[in-house]
């Protein structure tokens, strides 16, 4: 499978919501390496269930991070972050559909200066 992937000669991996570790051979293969979307303001709530932890912890602010992948768990250099206020009645679903999903798509496809 790795050989097939490498044959595509990707220039950039764009990885939203990685739920498992991606082999470094895949992360480092593209010319411009790999960027990842994570639904928290890193370094807060690294790892799984970040949106859940935002709600559970009673955070007043939620957000997303786009960062360069490395060999750690959500530890690479951050490219950009976007944030929003957590509303009193927000749930995992409302926070995701109101802000994290649309802002995440916009952030992943926008060209940052």
Secondary structure, DSSP 8 states (H G I E B T S, - for coil): -HHHHHHT--S-EEEES--S---HHHHHHSTT-EEEEESS-TTTT-SS-HHHHHHHTT-SEEEEEEEE--SSSS-S-EEEEEEEE--TT--HHHHIIIIIHHHHHHHHHS---
